[in-house]
Amino acid sequence: MRASATSLIAPLVARGAASAQDAAPPGSEESTRAGIQAVLSVNGQSHRLTIDPRTTVLDALRERIGLTGTKKGCDHGQCGACTVHVDGKRVLSCLTLAAAAEGHEITTIEGIASPSGELHPMQQAFIDHDGFQCGYCTPGQIMSAIACVKEGHAGSEAMIREYMSGNLCRCAAYPNIVAAILAAKPKMES
């Protein structure tokens, strides 16, 4: 039994090692040609991309489309810095493949202000209530906070804390973030 398992696995390992050695460096013209075609709708604009099938929404946004507001924190789905909305629901963009987002509307922090430049009520509330310090986590916090209100999880401070627990703030601005959400909620609901 052991010999047969080894004889099945060895060719796969060897083939994987050979293909990894033969692969073009990421970002090279050769690797781009080997990718897949994807059309991503981001903030109401369509972006036709040739991407590696393993490209995440986060990397497509930052490296291919040039929208750097969405932050790369842990790259493991544990900090919330990369939070965006896909079809109105909050999503960790570092864990979502870009190819899977094709045909869905992606909204980033750059896409929530009005076309006239007026800030979204949640953005304004974060400013008014000092809901950030260093600002690195702020885009993900704001995107999660908007979802918190829209999905009905902003009924109390305890509910907000629970819903927002997936978004880490190393500066510990949590009380101010909760205050900002409470202040933005009535403006978002009107």
C-alpha positions as CSV (number, residue, x, y, z in Angstrom):
1,M,0.0,0.0,0.0
2,R,2.8,2.4,0.9
3,A,4.6,1.7,-2.4
4,S,1.5,2.4,-4.5
5,A,0.7,5.7,-2.7
6,T,4.3,6.8,-3.3
7,S,4.1,5.8,-6.9
8,L,1.0,7.9,-7.4
9,I,2.2,11.0,-5.5
10,A,5.8,11.2,-6.8
11,P,4.9,12.1,-10.4
12,L,2.5,14.8,-9.2
13,V,5.2,16.3,-6.9
14,A,7.7,16.2,-9.7
15,R,5.3,17.7,-12.2
16,G,4.5,20.5,-9.7
17,A,8.1,21.2,-9.1
18,A,8.9,21.3,-12.8
19,S,6.0,23.7,-13.6
20,A,7.1,26.0,-10.7
21,Q,10.6,26.2,-12.1
22,D,9.3,26.8,-15.6
23,A,6.8,29.5,-14.5
24,A,7.5,33.0,-15.6
25,P,8.2,35.6,-12.8
26,P,5.0,37.3,-11.6
27,G,4.3,40.5,-13.5
28,S,6.4,39.6,-16.5
29,E,4.9,39.7,-20.0
30,E,5.1,36.0,-20.2
31,S,3.2,35.4,-17.0
32,T,0.5,37.9,-18.0
33,R,-0.2,36.0,-21.2
34,A,-0.6,32.8,-19.2
35,G,-3.4,34.3,-17.1
36,I,-7.2,34.3,-17.4
37,Q,-9.4,37.1,-18.6
38,A,-11.7,38.7,-16.0
39,V,-13.9,41.7,-16.1
40,L,-14.3,43.3,-12.6
41,S,-16.9,45.9,-11.9
42,V,-15.4,48.2,-9.3
43,N,-17.1,51.3,-8.0
44,G,-19.4,51.3,-11.1
45,Q,-16.5,51.0,-13.6
46,S,-15.6,48.0,-15.7
47,H,-12.0,46.8,-15.6
48,R,-10.9,44.1,-18.1
49,L,-7.9,42.3,-16.7
50,T,-5.6,39.4,-17.5
51,I,-4.8,37.8,-14.2
52,D,-3.3,34.7,-12.7
53,P,-6.2,32.5,-11.6
54,R,-4.9,32.8,-8.0
55,T,-5.1,36.6,-7.9
56,T,-7.2,37.9,-5.0
57,V,-9.6,40.8,-5.2
58,L,-7.2,42.7,-3.0
59,D,-4.2,42.3,-5.3
60,A,-6.3,43.0,-8.4
61,L,-7.6,46.3,-6.8
62,R,-4.2,47.5,-5.5
63,E,-1.7,46.1,-8.1
64,R,-3.8,46.0,-11.3
65,I,-6.5,48.7,-11.0
66,G,-4.5,51.1,-8.9
67,L,-7.0,51.5,-6.1
68,T,-4.8,51.5,-3.0
69,G,-7.4,52.6,-0.4
70,T,-8.1,48.9,0.5
71,K,-5.2,47.9,2.7
72,K,-3.2,44.7,2.9
73,G,-2.9,43.9,6.6
74,C,-2.4,40.3,7.5
75,D,-3.2,38.7,4.1
76,H,-4.9,35.9,6.0
77,G,-8.4,37.2,6.6
78,Q,-7.8,37.9,10.3
79,C,-7.5,41.7,10.5
80,G,-10.3,43.2,8.3
81,A,-8.1,45.9,6.8
82,C,-8.9,44.6,3.3
83,T,-12.7,44.8,3.7
84,V,-14.7,45.7,0.6
85,H,-18.3,45.2,-0.4
86,V,-19.3,42.7,-3.0
87,D,-22.9,43.1,-4.0
88,G,-23.4,45.2,-0.9
89,K,-22.1,42.6,1.5
90,R,-18.8,42.9,3.4
91,V,-16.1,40.6,2.1
92,L,-12.4,40.1,3.0
93,S,-10.8,40.9,-0.3
94,C,-7.6,39.0,0.6
95,L,-9.5,35.8,0.8
96,T,-11.7,36.3,-2.3
97,L,-10.4,35.3,-5.7
98,A,-10.8,38.0,-8.4
99,A,-12.2,35.4,-10.8
100,A,-15.0,34.6,-8.4
101,A,-15.9,38.3,-8.2
102,E,-16.5,38.6,-11.9
103,G,-20.1,39.5,-12.6
104,H,-20.5,41.1,-9.1
105,E,-20.3,44.7,-8.1
106,I,-17.2,45.5,-5.9
107,T,-17.3,48.7,-3.9
108,T,-14.2,50.0,-2.2
109,I,-13.5,52.9,0.1
110,E,-12.9,55.1,-3.0
111,G,-16.4,54.4,-4.2
112,I,-18.6,55.4,-1.2
113,A,-18.4,59.2,-1.4
114,S,-21.0,60.9,-3.6
115,P,-20.0,61.9,-7.1
116,S,-19.9,65.6,-5.9
117,G,-17.2,64.7,-3.4
118,E,-19.4,64.8,-0.3
119,L,-18.3,62.1,2.1
120,H,-20.4,59.1,3.0
121,P,-22.0,59.7,6.4
122,M,-19.8,57.0,7.9
123,Q,-16.7,58.6,6.6
124,Q,-17.8,61.9,8.1
125,A,-18.7,60.3,11.4
126,F,-15.2,58.7,11.6
127,I,-13.7,62.2,11.2
128,D,-16.1,63.8,13.7
129,H,-15.6,61.2,16.4
130,D,-11.9,60.6,15.8
131,G,-12.5,57.0,14.8
132,F,-8.9,56.6,13.6
133,Q,-5.4,57.3,14.7
134,C,-2.8,56.0,12.3
135,G,-5.5,55.4,9.7
136,Y,-4.2,52.1,8.3
137,C,-7.3,50.1,9.3
138,T,-9.7,52.9,8.7
139,P,-10.9,52.0,5.1
140,G,-11.7,48.4,6.3
141,Q,-13.3,49.7,9.5
142,I,-15.5,52.1,7.5
143,M,-16.6,49.5,5.0
144,S,-17.4,47.1,7.8
145,A,-19.2,49.8,9.7
146,I,-21.4,50.6,6.7
147,A,-22.3,46.9,6.4
148,C,-23.0,46.8,10.2
149,V,-25.7,49.5,9.9
150,K,-27.1,48.2,6.6
151,E,-27.4,44.6,7.9
152,G,-29.1,45.7,11.1
153,H,-26.3,45.0,13.6
154,A,-26.0,48.5,15.0
155,G,-28.9,48.3,17.5
156,S,-26.6,48.7,20.5
157,E,-23.0,49.3,21.5
158,A,-22.7,45.6,22.3
159,M,-24.0,44.6,18.9
160,I,-21.7,46.9,17.1
161,R,-18.7,45.6,19.1
162,E,-19.6,42.0,18.2
163,Y,-20.1,42.7,14.5
164,M,-17.0,44.8,14.2
165,S,-14.8,42.3,16.1
166,G,-13.3,41.0,12.9
167,N,-11.7,44.4,12.3
168,L,-8.5,45.1,14.3
169,C,-7.2,48.5,15.2
170,R,-3.7,48.5,16.6
171,C,-4.1,52.0,17.8
172,A,-7.2,50.9,19.9
173,A,-9.6,53.5,18.7
174,Y,-12.5,51.1,19.3
175,P,-14.6,53.4,21.6
176,N,-14.5,56.2,19.0
177,I,-15.3,53.7,16.2
178,V,-18.4,52.6,18.1
179,A,-19.4,56.3,18.6
180,A,-18.9,57.0,14.9
181,I,-21.2,54.1,13.9
182,L,-23.9,55.2,16.4
183,A,-23.7,58.8,15.0
184,A,-23.8,57.7,11.3
185,K,-26.6,55.2,11.7
186,P,-29.5,57.7,11.7
187,K,-28.1,59.6,8.7
188,M,-27.7,56.4,6.8
189,E,-31.3,55.3,7.6
190,S,-32.9,58.5,6.6
